[in-house]
Amino acid sequence: MEAAGLAYLGGGLSIGLGACGAGIGMGILVGKTVEGMARQPEVSGLLRTTMIIGIAFVEALALYALVISFLLIFK
């Protein structure tokens, strides 16, 4: 297999697995936050703020995977 073919395979795998992991992480994060809001409605504002910050960090990991895939494909 050629090096270009392996680069395309690595680029596809990096964004695929990165997006899958970010999606699972966001699902768990939002699910647990909603569960916490249901248990204690008085702290829903604090939980919502913390959730949004956590989603930003998880989304940053997906963007890093996108950058890595672009670097591999367009080298």
N, C-alpha and C positions, 0 to 999 in steps of 0.2 A: 504494500500500500504506500502511496506517495505521501510526502510530508504535508502537502496541501490538503489532501483528503483527511488526514488525521487532525489537521487544524480545524477543518469544518466540523468534524465529528466532536472535537473537544469544545468548540464554540456552541454547538447545539446542545450538548450535554450540560455545559455550564449554565446556560440561561434556563434550560428546562428544569434542572434540579434546583437551581436558585429560586425560580419562580414557584416551584412546588413547595419548597421549604418555607418560603415567605408566606404563601397562602395558608399553609397549615399553621404556622406561627400566629398569623393574624386571626385565624379562626379560633384558636385556643385563647388568645389574648382577649378578643371581644366577648367570647362566651363566658369566660371567668369574670370579666368586668360586669356583664349583665347579671350574672349570678350574684355578684357582690352587691349590685344596686338593688336587686330584689330582696336580699336579706337585710340590708341596712339602707333604706332610701335617704336617710339624712346625710350620708356621705357621698351621694351620687355625683356632686360637682367635683369633688376631689378625685374620685375614681375616673370620671370622664376625662379630666385633665391628664391624669397619669396614663390612661389608655391612649390618648392621642399622641403623647410623647413616645410611648412604646411602639405605636404603629409607625411613627416616623423612623425609629431605629430599625425596625424590621424591614420597612420599605427601602431603607438605605442599603441593606444587604442585597436586596433584589437588584438595585441599581448597580452595585458593585459587580454582580454576576453579569449584568448586561454589558458593562464596560469591558469585562474580561472576554466575553464572547466576541465583542467587536474587535478587540485587540487580536484575538486568535484568527478571526476570519479575514480581516483587512490588513494583515501584517505585511 
